């Protein structure tokens, strides 16, 4: 079973968000939340909330399918950061000049899955012919 959580147009640069996302990719969901709680980066707080949301989405999906799911069984199977829209601002400088300021945004996606889902995905990836 897979559950997805996304946040779009968040005001953190994609490069800084990727540093944090790389810390939790492939980890257990509870371990990932513990890592994010104590990570000093600014992007760790919204990503922490996103992992919590993905776990909650997994519980809702399990309830709809009449399955029982344990939070400790969930792993961060995929986590990636895409570049969002860039806000363009100008700052006045000396002698009538203007410097462009780029305020970058990110789209962050977290996918949590159960271990049997991860095993099925790895097995199907290994049988593909290129």
N, CA, C and O atoms as a GROMACS GRO file, in nm:
protein
  520
    1UNK      N    1   0.084  -0.117   0.000
    1UNK     CA    2   0.000   0.000   0.000
    1UNK      C    3   0.089   0.125   0.000
    1UNK      O    4   0.186   0.132   0.075
    2UNK      N    5   0.055   0.220  -0.083
    2UNK     CA    6   0.130   0.344  -0.094
    2UNK      C    7   0.040   0.462  -0.058
    2UNK      O    8  -0.080   0.461  -0.085
    3UNK      N    9   0.099   0.562   0.003
    3UNK     CA   10   0.028   0.686   0.032
    3UNK      C   11   0.119   0.803  -0.005
    3UNK      O   12   0.239   0.800   0.019
    4UNK      N   13   0.059   0.904  -0.064
    4UNK     CA   14   0.135   1.018  -0.116
    4UNK      C   15   0.093   1.145  -0.043
    4UNK      O   16  -0.024   1.163  -0.009
    5UNK      N   17   0.190   1.233  -0.018
    5UNK     CA   18   0.163   1.366   0.034
    5UNK      C   19   0.248   1.465  -0.045
    5UNK      O   20   0.366   1.441  -0.069
    6UNK      N   21   0.185   1.575  -0.084
    6UNK     CA   22   0.256   1.677  -0.163
    6UNK      C   23   0.234   1.814  -0.102
    6UNK      O   24   0.129   1.842  -0.045
    7UNK      N   25   0.333   1.898  -0.116
    7UNK     CA   26   0.318   2.040  -0.085
    7UNK      C   27   0.374   2.116  -0.204
    7UNK      O   28   0.482   2.083  -0.255
    8UNK      N   29   0.301   2.216  -0.248
    8UNK     CA   30   0.342   2.291  -0.367
    8UNK      C   31   0.362   2.437  -0.333
    8UNK      O   32   0.300   2.490  -0.241
    9UNK      N   33   0.449   2.500  -0.406
    9UNK     CA   34   0.479   2.643  -0.395
    9UNK      C   35   0.526   2.680  -0.254
    9UNK      O   36   0.488   2.785  -0.202
   10UNK      N   37   0.609   2.598  -0.195
   10UNK     CA   38   0.660   2.629  -0.062
   10UNK      C   39   0.785   2.714  -0.078
   10UNK      O   40   0.868   2.689  -0.166
   11UNK      N   41   0.797   2.815   0.005
   11UNK     CA   42   0.905   2.913  -0.011
   11UNK      C   43   1.036   2.865   0.050
   11UNK      O   44   1.084   2.921   0.148
   12UNK      N   45   1.092   2.763  -0.009
   12UNK     CA   46   1.226   2.717   0.024
   12UNK      C   47   1.290   2.676  -0.108
   12UNK      O   48   1.224   2.619  -0.194
   13UNK      N   49   1.418   2.703  -0.122
   13UNK     CA   50   1.483   2.673  -0.250
   13UNK      C   51   1.492   2.521  -0.268
   13UNK      O   52   1.510   2.448  -0.170
   14UNK      N   53   1.479   2.474  -0.390
   14UNK     CA   54   1.484   2.330  -0.414
   14UNK      C   55   1.616   2.266  -0.371
   14UNK      O   56   1.616   2.153  -0.322
   15UNK      N   57   1.726   2.336  -0.388
   15UNK     CA   58   1.856   2.279  -0.352
   15UNK      C   59   1.864   2.254  -0.200
   15UNK      O   60   1.916   2.152  -0.157
   16UNK      N   61   1.812   2.348  -0.123
   16UNK     CA   62   1.816   2.331   0.023
   16UNK      C   63   1.718   2.224   0.068
   16UNK      O   64   1.745   2.150   0.163
   17UNK      N   65   1.604   2.214   0.001
   17UNK     CA   66   1.506   2.111   0.036
   17UNK      C   67   1.558   1.972   0.000
   17UNK      O   68   1.532   1.876   0.072
   18UNK      N   69   1.631   1.961  -0.110
   18UNK     CA   70   1.686   1.830  -0.150
   18UNK      C   71   1.786   1.778  -0.049
   18UNK      O   72   1.794   1.657  -0.026
   19UNK      N   73   1.862   1.868   0.012
   19UNK     CA   74   1.958   1.825   0.116
   19UNK      C   75   1.886   1.755   0.230
   19UNK      O   76   1.935   1.656   0.283
   20UNK      N   77   1.770   1.806   0.269
   20UNK     CA   78   1.694   1.749   0.380
   20UNK      C   79   1.624   1.621   0.335
   20UNK      O   80   1.622   1.523   0.410
   21UNK      N   81   1.568   1.620   0.215
   21UNK     CA   82   1.496   1.503   0.166
   21UNK      C   83   1.591   1.384   0.150
   21UNK      O   84   1.551   1.270   0.172
   22UNK      N   85   1.715   1.410   0.114
   22UNK     CA   86   1.812   1.302   0.098
   22UNK      C   87   1.842   1.234   0.232
   22UNK      O   88   1.885   1.118   0.233
   23UNK      N   89   1.821   1.303   0.343
   23UNK     CA   90   1.844   1.243   0.474
   23UNK      C   91   1.742   1.133   0.506
   23UNK      O   92   1.774   1.038   0.577
   24UNK      N   93   1.620   1.145   0.454
   24UNK     CA   94   1.513   1.055   0.496
   24UNK      C   95   1.473   0.952   0.392
   24UNK      O   96   1.397   0.860   0.423
   25UNK      N   97   1.522   0.963   0.272
   25UNK     CA   98   1.482   0.870   0.166
   25UNK      C   99   1.523   0.728   0.202
   25UNK      O  100   1.640   0.702   0.234
   26UNK      N  101   1.426   0.635   0.198
   26UNK     CA  102   1.454   0.495   0.227
   26UNK      C  103   1.446   0.458   0.375
   26UNK      O  104   1.461   0.341   0.409
   27UNK      N  105   1.425   0.554   0.461
   27UNK     CA  106   1.420   0.528   0.605
   27UNK      C  107   1.278   0.493   0.648
   27UNK      O  108   1.181   0.516   0.575
   28UNK      N  109   1.267   0.437   0.767
   28UNK     CA  110   1.138   0.410   0.827
   28UNK      C  111   1.071   0.544   0.858
   28UNK      O  112   1.141   0.640   0.892
   29UNK      N  113   0.940   0.552   0.849
   29UNK     CA  114   0.869   0.680   0.864
   29UNK      C  115   0.891   0.741   1.002
   29UNK      O  116   0.913   0.861   1.013
   30UNK      N  117   0.886   0.659   1.107
   30UNK     CA  118   0.907   0.713   1.243
   30UNK      C  119   1.051   0.761   1.260
   30UNK      O  120   1.075   0.861   1.328
   31UNK      N  121   1.146   0.690   1.201
   31UNK     CA  122   1.287   0.732   1.208
   31UNK      C  123   1.307   0.861   1.129
   31UNK      O  124   1.383   0.948   1.171
   32UNK      N  125   1.240   0.872   1.014
   32UNK     CA  126   1.251   0.993   0.933
   32UNK      C  127   1.198   1.114   1.008
   32UNK      O  128   1.256   1.222   1.001
   33UNK      N  129   1.086   1.096   1.081
   33UNK     CA  130   1.031   1.208   1.158
   33UNK      C  131   1.125   1.248   1.272
   33UNK      O  132   1.136   1.366   1.304
   34UNK      N  133   1.192   1.151   1.333
   34UNK     CA  134   1.288   1.181   1.438
   34UNK      C  135   1.408   1.258   1.383
   34UNK      O  136   1.457   1.351   1.446
   35UNK      N  137   1.454   1.220   1.265
   35UNK     CA  138   1.566   1.290   1.201
   35UNK      C  139   1.527   1.433   1.169
   35UNK      O  140   1.603   1.527   1.194
   36UNK      N  141   1.406   1.450   1.112
   36UNK     CA  142   1.362   1.583   1.072
   36UNK      C  143   1.336   1.674   1.191
   36UNK      O  144   1.354   1.796   1.183
   37UNK      N  145   1.293   1.616   1.302
   37UNK     CA  146   1.262   1.696   1.420
   37UNK      C  147   1.386   1.768   1.473
   37UNK      O  148   1.377   1.880   1.525
   38UNK      N  149   1.503   1.704   1.460
   38UNK     CA  150   1.626   1.761   1.514
   38UNK      C  151   1.722   1.812   1.407
   38UNK      O  152   1.834   1.851   1.439
   39UNK      N  153   1.680   1.813   1.282
   39UNK     CA  154   1.765   1.867   1.175
   39UNK      C  155   1.764   2.019   1.184
   39UNK      O  156   1.658   2.079   1.201
   40UNK      N  157   1.880   2.083   1.172
   40UNK     CA  158   1.887   2.228   1.189
   40UNK      C  159   1.840   2.309   1.067
   40UNK      O  160   1.824   2.430   1.078
   41UNK      N  161   1.819   2.245   0.953
   41UNK     CA  162   1.784   2.318   0.833
   41UNK      C  163   1.642   2.373   0.841
   41UNK      O  164   1.555   2.315   0.907
   42UNK      N  165   1.620   2.484   0.773
   42UNK     CA  166   1.489   2.549   0.773
   42UNK      C  167   1.386   2.462   0.702
   42UNK      O  168   1.268   2.464   0.740
   43UNK      N  169   1.426   2.387   0.603
   43UNK     CA  170   1.332   2.306   0.525
   43UNK      C  171   1.285   2.182   0.599
   43UNK      O  172   1.191   2.116   0.554
   44UNK      N  173   1.347   2.149   0.712
   44UNK     CA  174   1.310   2.025   0.782
   44UNK      C  175   1.171   2.034   0.845
   44UNK      O  176   1.104   1.932   0.857
   45UNK      N  177   1.126   2.152   0.885
   45UNK     CA  178   0.995   2.165   0.948
   45UNK      C  179   0.880   2.136   0.850
   45UNK      O  180   0.794   2.055   0.884
   46UNK      N  181   0.875   2.196   0.731
   46UNK     CA  182   0.767   2.161   0.640
   46UNK      C  183   0.775   2.017   0.590
   46UNK      O  184   0.672   1.955   0.564
   47UNK      N  185   0.895   1.962   0.578
   47UNK     CA  186   0.908   1.823   0.533
   47UNK      C  187   0.863   1.729   0.645
   47UNK      O  188   0.807   1.623   0.617
   48UNK      N  189   0.887   1.766   0.771
   48UNK     CA  190   0.838   1.688   0.885
   48UNK      C  191   0.685   1.680   0.880
   48UNK      O  192   0.627   1.573   0.897
   49UNK      N  193   0.620   1.795   0.857
   49UNK     CA  194   0.474   1.797   0.847
   49UNK      C  195   0.425   1.715   0.728
   49UNK      O  196   0.318   1.653   0.734
   50UNK      N  197   0.503   1.714   0.621
   50UNK     CA  198   0.465   1.638   0.503
   50UNK      C  199   0.474   1.488   0.527
   50UNK      O  200   0.389   1.413   0.480
   51UNK      N  201   0.575   1.443   0.601
   51UNK     CA  202   0.586   1.301   0.634
   51UNK      C  203   0.471   1.260   0.725
   51UNK      O  204   0.414   1.153   0.709
   52UNK      N  205   0.437   1.347   0.822
   52UNK     CA  206   0.322   1.320   0.908
   52UNK      C  207   0.194   1.307   0.825
   52UNK      O  208   0.110   1.220   0.851
   53UNK      N  209   0.178   1.394   0.726
   53UNK     CA  210   0.061   1.391   0.640
   53UNK      C  211   0.057   1.263   0.557
   53UNK      O  212  -0.050   1.205   0.538
   54UNK      N  213   0.172   1.218   0.507
   54UNK     CA  214   0.177   1.095   0.429
   54UNK      C  215   0.139   0.975   0.515
   54UNK      O  216   0.070   0.884   0.468
   55UNK      N  217   0.184   0.972   0.641
   55UNK     CA  218   0.148   0.863   0.732
   55UNK      C  219  -0.002   0.866   0.761
   55UNK      O  220  -0.067   0.762   0.762
   56UNK      N  221  -0.057   0.985   0.782
   56UNK     CA  222  -0.202   0.997   0.806
   56UNK      C  223  -0.280   0.954   0.682
   56UNK      O  224  -0.384   0.890   0.694
   57UNK      N  225  -0.230   0.988   0.562
   57UNK     CA  226  -0.296   0.945   0.438
   57UNK      C  227  -0.295   0.793   0.426
   57UNK      O  228  -0.391   0.733   0.379
   58UNK      N  229  -0.185   0.731   0.470
   58UNK     CA  230  -0.175   0.584   0.466
   58UNK      C  231  -0.279   0.521   0.559
   58UNK      O  232  -0.339   0.419   0.526
   59UNK      N  233  -0.299   0.583   0.676
   59UNK     CA  234  -0.400   0.532   0.770
   59UNK      C  235  -0.540   0.544   0.710
   59UNK      O  236  -0.621   0.452   0.726
   60UNK      N  237  -0.569   0.654   0.644
   60UNK     CA  238  -0.700   0.673   0.582
   60UNK      C  239  -0.722   0.571   0.471
   60UNK      O  240  -0.831   0.513   0.460
   61UNK      N  241  -0.621   0.548   0.389
   61UNK     CA  242  -0.633   0.450   0.281
   61UNK      C  243  -0.655   0.311   0.338
   61UNK      O  244  -0.735   0.234   0.286
   62UNK      N  245  -0.582   0.278   0.446
   62UNK     CA  246  -0.598   0.147   0.510
   62UNK      C  247  -0.738   0.131   0.568
   62UNK      O  248  -0.797   0.023   0.559
   63UNK      N  249  -0.793   0.237   0.626
   63UNK     CA  250  -0.928   0.230   0.680
   63UNK      C  251  -1.032   0.208   0.569
   63UNK      O  252  -1.128   0.133   0.588
   64UNK      N  253  -1.012   0.272   0.456
   64UNK     CA  254  -1.105   0.256   0.344
   64UNK      C  255  -1.103   0.113   0.290
   64UNK      O  256  -1.205   0.062   0.245
   65UNK      N  257  -0.985   0.048   0.295
   65UNK     CA  258  -0.972  -0.088   0.244
   65UNK      C  259  -0.991  -0.193   0.354
   65UNK      O  260  -0.968  -0.311   0.330
   66UNK      N  261  -1.032  -0.150   0.473
   66UNK     CA  262  -1.052  -0.238   0.588
   66UNK      C  263  -0.926  -0.317   0.623
   66UNK      O  264  -0.932  -0.437   0.650
   67UNK      N  265  -0.813  -0.249   0.622
   67UNK     CA  266  -0.685  -0.309   0.659
   67UNK      C  267  -0.636  -0.245   0.787
   67UNK      O  268  -0.671  -0.131   0.819
   68UNK      N  269  -0.556  -0.318   0.860
   68UNK     CA  270  -0.492  -0.257   0.977
   68UNK      C  271  -0.347  -0.227   0.939
   68UNK      O  272  -0.279  -0.309   0.878
   69UNK      N  273  -0.302  -0.110   0.977
   69UNK     CA  274  -0.166  -0.068   0.943
   69UNK      C  275  -0.099  -0.013   1.067
   69UNK      O  276  -0.161   0.058   1.146
   70UNK      N  277   0.027  -0.047   1.082
   70UNK     CA  278   0.106   0.004   1.193
   70UNK      C  279   0.198   0.113   1.140
   70UNK      O  280   0.258   0.098   1.034
   71UNK      N  281   0.208   0.221   1.213
   71UNK     CA  282   0.292   0.333   1.170
   71UNK      C  283   0.438   0.293   1.157
   71UNK      O  284   0.512   0.349   1.076
   72UNK      N  285   0.480   0.194   1.237
   72UNK     CA  286   0.620   0.149   1.232
   72UNK      C  287   0.650   0.066   1.108
   72UNK      O  288   0.767   0.044   1.076
   73UNK      N  289   0.546   0.020   1.036
   73UNK     CA  290   0.567  -0.059   0.915
   73UNK      C  291   0.593   0.027   0.792
   73UNK      O  292   0.638  -0.025   0.689
   74UNK      N  293   0.565   0.155   0.800
   74UNK     CA  294   0.575   0.242   0.683
   74UNK      C  295   0.719   0.290   0.661
   74UNK      O  296   0.789   0.323   0.757
   75UNK      N  297   0.760   0.292   0.535
   75UNK     CA  298   0.890   0.342   0.495
   75UNK      C  299   0.872   0.454   0.394
   75UNK      O  300   0.772   0.458   0.322
   76UNK      N  301   0.969   0.545   0.388
   76UNK     CA  302   0.968   0.651   0.287
   76UNK      C  303   1.023   0.588   0.160
   76UNK      O  304   1.145   0.577   0.144
   77UNK      N  305   0.934   0.547   0.071
   77UNK     CA  306   0.979   0.475  -0.048
   77UNK      C  307   1.032   0.572  -0.154
   77UNK      O  308   1.133   0.543  -0.219
   78UNK      N  309   0.966   0.686  -0.170
   78UNK     CA  310   1.014   0.786  -0.265
   78UNK      C  311   0.998   0.924  -0.202
   78UNK      O  312   0.900   0.951  -0.133
   79UNK      N  313   1.094   1.008  -0.227
   79UNK     CA  314   1.088   1.147  -0.180
   79UNK      C  315   1.167   1.230  -0.279
   79UNK      O  316   1.284   1.203  -0.306
   80UNK      N  317   1.104   1.331  -0.334
   80UNK     CA  318   1.174   1.415  -0.430
   80UNK      C  319   1.123   1.558  -0.423
   80UNK      O  320   1.014   1.586  -0.375
   81UNK      N  321   1.207   1.648  -0.475
   81UNK     CA  322   1.179   1.791  -0.474
   81UNK      C  323   1.190   1.842  -0.617
   81UNK      O  324   1.292   1.822  -0.683
   82UNK      N  325   1.085   1.907  -0.663
   82UNK     CA  326   1.086   1.970  -0.795
   82UNK      C  327   1.086   2.121  -0.777
   82UNK      O  328   1.045   2.173  -0.673
   83UNK      N  329   1.133   2.190  -0.879
   83UNK     CA  330   1.137   2.336  -0.873
   83UNK      C  331   1.000   2.393  -0.903
   83UNK      O  332   0.934   2.352  -0.999
   84UNK      N  333   0.956   2.488  -0.822
   84UNK     CA  334   0.829   2.554  -0.842
   84UNK      C  335   0.849   2.684  -0.918
   84UNK      O  336   0.952   2.707  -0.981
   85UNK      N  337   0.749   2.770  -0.909
   85UNK     CA  338   0.760   2.899  -0.975
   85UNK      C  339   0.860   2.987  -0.901
   85UNK      O  340   0.882   2.970  -0.781
   86UNK      N  341   0.921   3.077  -0.972
   86UNK     CA  342   1.018   3.168  -0.914
   86UNK      C  343   0.957   3.308  -0.911
   86UNK      O  344   0.916   3.362  -1.014
   87UNK      N  345   0.953   3.367  -0.792
   87UNK     CA  346   0.905   3.503  -0.778
   87UNK      C  347   1.020   3.598  -0.809
   87UNK      O  348   1.128   3.586  -0.751
   88UNK      N  349   0.998   3.691  -0.900
   88UNK     CA  350   1.105   3.783  -0.941
   88UNK      C  351   1.080   3.919  -0.876
   88UNK      O  352   0.975   3.980  -0.896
   89UNK      N  353   1.177   3.964  -0.801
   89UNK     CA  354   1.169   4.092  -0.732
   89UNK      C  355   1.292   4.175  -0.769
   89UNK      O  356   1.394   4.121  -0.813
   90UNK      N  357   1.281   4.306  -0.750
   90UNK     CA  358   1.394   4.394  -0.779
   90UNK      C  359   1.428   4.475  -0.657
   90UNK      O  360   1.340   4.520  -0.583
   91UNK      N  361   1.559   4.494  -0.636
   91UNK     CA  362   1.606   4.573  -0.523
   91UNK      C  363   1.682   4.694  -0.577
   91UNK      O  364   1.771   4.679  -0.661
   92UNK      N  365   1.648   4.812  -0.531
   92UNK     CA  366   1.720   4.930  -0.580
   92UNK      C  367   1.864   4.930  -0.531
   92UNK      O  368   1.893   4.893  -0.417
   93UNK      N  369   1.954   4.970  -0.620
   93UNK     CA  370   2.096   4.978  -0.587
   93UNK      C  371   2.146   5.119  -0.618
   93UNK      O  372   2.069   5.206  -0.657
   94UNK      N  373   2.271   5.138  -0.601
   94UNK     CA  374   2.330   5.271  -0.618
   94UNK      C  375   2.321   5.318  -0.764
   94UNK      O  376   2.321   5.237  -0.856
   95UNK      N  377   2.314   5.448  -0.782
   95UNK     CA  378   2.316   5.515  -0.910
   95UNK      C  379   2.201   5.472  -1.001
   95UNK      O  380   2.218   5.462  -1.123
   96UNK      N  381   2.085   5.448  -0.942
   96UNK     CA  382   1.966   5.419  -1.020
   96UNK      C  383   1.957   5.279  -1.077
   96UNK      O  384   1.868   5.250  -1.158
   97UNK      N  385   2.046   5.192  -1.038
   97UNK     CA  386   2.042   5.055  -1.089
   97UNK      C  387   1.942   4.971  -1.009
   97UNK      O  388   1.898   5.011  -0.901
   98UNK      N  389   1.909   4.857  -1.063
   98UNK     CA  390   1.822   4.763  -0.995
   98UNK      C  391   1.879   4.623  -1.010
   98UNK      O  392   1.918   4.583  -1.120
   99UNK      N  393   1.885   4.548  -0.900
   99UNK     CA  394   1.932   4.410  -0.902
   99UNK      C  395   1.813   4.318  -0.891
   99UNK      O  396   1.720   4.343  -0.814
  100UNK      N  397   1.816   4.210  -0.969
  100UNK     CA  398   1.709   4.112  -0.966
  100UNK      C  399   1.728   4.017  -0.848
  100UNK      O  400   1.838   3.967  -0.824
  101UNK      N  401   1.620   3.993  -0.775
  101UNK     CA  402   1.620   3.894  -0.667
  101UNK      C  403   1.524   3.784  -0.707
  101UNK      O  404   1.409   3.810  -0.741
  102UNK      N  405   1.572   3.659  -0.704
  102UNK     CA  406   1.490   3.544  -0.739
  102UNK      C  407   1.451   3.471  -0.612
  102UNK      O  408   1.535   3.416  -0.542
  103UNK      N  409   1.321   3.470  -0.583
  103UNK     CA  410   1.270   3.399  -0.466
  103UNK      C  411   1.214   3.267  -0.516
  103UNK      O  412   1.105   3.261  -0.573
  104UNK      N  413   1.290   3.161  -0.494
  104UNK     CA  414   1.255   3.031  -0.550
  104UNK      C  415   1.156   2.956  -0.461
  104UNK      O  416   1.155   2.972  -0.339
  105UNK      N  417   1.072   2.874  -0.525
  105UNK     CA  418   0.978   2.790  -0.453
  105UNK      C  419   0.999   2.644  -0.493
  105UNK      O  420   1.066   2.615  -0.593
  106UNK      N  421   0.942   2.553  -0.415
  106UNK     CA  422   0.961   2.410  -0.437
  106UNK      C  423   0.828   2.337  -0.434
  106UNK      O  424   0.732   2.381  -0.371
  107UNK      N  425   0.826   2.224  -0.503
  107UNK     CA  426   0.717   2.127  -0.493
  107UNK      C  427   0.780   2.002  -0.433
  107UNK      O  428   0.868   1.942  -0.494
  108UNK      N  429   0.735   1.961  -0.314
  108UNK     CA  430   0.795   1.847  -0.244
  108UNK      C  431   0.692   1.734  -0.240
  108UNK      O  432   0.576   1.757  -0.208
  109UNK      N  433   0.736   1.613  -0.274
  109UNK     CA  434   0.650   1.495  -0.273
  109UNK      C  435   0.714   1.386  -0.189
  109UNK      O  436   0.832   1.355  -0.206
  110UNK      N  437   0.635   1.329  -0.099
  110UNK     CA  438   0.679   1.218  -0.014
  110UNK      C  439   0.582   1.102  -0.036
  110UNK      O  440   0.460   1.120  -0.031
  111UNK      N  441   0.636   0.982  -0.062
  111UNK     CA  442   0.555   0.862  -0.080
  111UNK      C  443   0.598   0.762   0.027
  111UNK      O  444   0.715   0.724   0.034
  112UNK      N  445   0.504   0.718   0.109
  112UNK     CA  446   0.532   0.614   0.208
  112UNK      C  447   0.464   0.486   0.163
  112UNK      O  448   0.356   0.488   0.104
  113UNK      N  449   0.529   0.373   0.192
  113UNK     CA  450   0.475   0.244   0.151
  113UNK      C  451   0.508   0.140   0.258
  113UNK      O  452   0.596   0.160   0.341
  114UNK      N  453   0.436   0.030   0.253
  114UNK     CA  454   0.464  -0.081   0.342
  114UNK      C  455   0.578  -0.164   0.282
  114UNK      O  456   0.603  -0.154   0.162
  115UNK      N  457   0.646  -0.246   0.362
  115UNK     CA  458   0.760  -0.322   0.309
  115UNK      C  459   0.722  -0.418   0.196
  115UNK      O  460   0.802  -0.439   0.105
  116UNK      N  461   0.601  -0.478   0.200
  116UNK     CA  462   0.563  -0.568   0.091
  116UNK      C  463   0.547  -0.492  -0.040
  116UNK      O  464   0.573  -0.547  -0.147
  117UNK      N  465   0.504  -0.366  -0.033
  117UNK     CA  466   0.495  -0.282  -0.153
  117UNK      C  467   0.634  -0.253  -0.208
  117UNK      O  468   0.655  -0.252  -0.329
  118UNK      N  469   0.730  -0.228  -0.118
  118UNK     CA  470   0.868  -0.203  -0.161
  118UNK      C  471   0.927  -0.326  -0.227
  118UNK      O  472   0.996  -0.315  -0.328
  119UNK      N  473   0.902  -0.444  -0.170
  119UNK     CA  474   0.955  -0.568  -0.227
  119UNK      C  475   0.896  -0.595  -0.364
  119UNK      O  476   0.966  -0.639  -0.454
  120UNK      N  477   0.767  -0.568  -0.381
  120UNK     CA  478   0.702  -0.586  -0.510
  120UNK      C  479   0.756  -0.492  -0.615
  120UNK      O  480   0.771  -0.529  -0.731
  121UNK      N  481   0.785  -0.369  -0.575
  121UNK     CA  482   0.838  -0.271  -0.669
  121UNK      C  483   0.980  -0.308  -0.712
  121UNK      O  484   1.015  -0.290  -0.828
  122UNK      N  485   1.061  -0.358  -0.618
  122UNK     CA  486   1.198  -0.398  -0.652
  122UNK      C  487   1.198  -0.522  -0.742
  122UNK      O  488   1.280  -0.533  -0.833
  123UNK      N  489   1.107  -0.613  -0.715
  123UNK     CA  490   1.100  -0.734  -0.797
  123UNK      C  491   1.059  -0.701  -0.940
  123UNK      O  492   1.115  -0.756  -1.035
  124UNK      N  493   0.962  -0.612  -0.956
  124UNK     CA  494   0.919  -0.576  -1.091
  124UNK      C  495   1.025  -0.493  -1.163
  124UNK      O  496   1.036  -0.500  -1.286
  125UNK      N  497   1.103  -0.416  -1.089
  125UNK     CA  498   1.210  -0.336  -1.151
  125UNK      C  499   1.322  -0.427  -1.198
  125UNK      O  500   1.388  -0.398  -1.298
  126UNK      N  501   1.345  -0.537  -1.126
  126UNK     CA  502   1.453  -0.629  -1.165
  126UNK      C  503   1.419  -0.714  -1.284
  126UNK      O  504   1.510  -0.764  -1.350
  127UNK      N  505   1.291  -0.732  -1.317
  127UNK     CA  506   1.251  -0.816  -1.430
  127UNK      C  507   1.233  -0.738  -1.558
  127UNK      O  508   1.204  -0.798  -1.661
  128UNK      N  509   1.249  -0.609  -1.556
  128UNK     CA  510   1.233  -0.530  -1.677
  128UNK      C  511   1.351  -0.554  -1.770
  128UNK      O  512   1.464  -0.572  -1.725
  129UNK      N  513   1.325  -0.554  -1.898
  129UNK     CA  514   1.433  -0.567  -1.995
  129UNK      C  515   1.449  -0.434  -2.065
  129UNK      O  516   1.350  -0.371  -2.106
  130UNK      N  517   1.573  -0.390  -2.079
  130UNK     CA  518   1.601  -0.260  -2.142
  130UNK      C  519   1.642  -0.277  -2.284
  130UNK      O  520   1.669  -0.179  -2.353
   0.00000   0.00000   0.00000
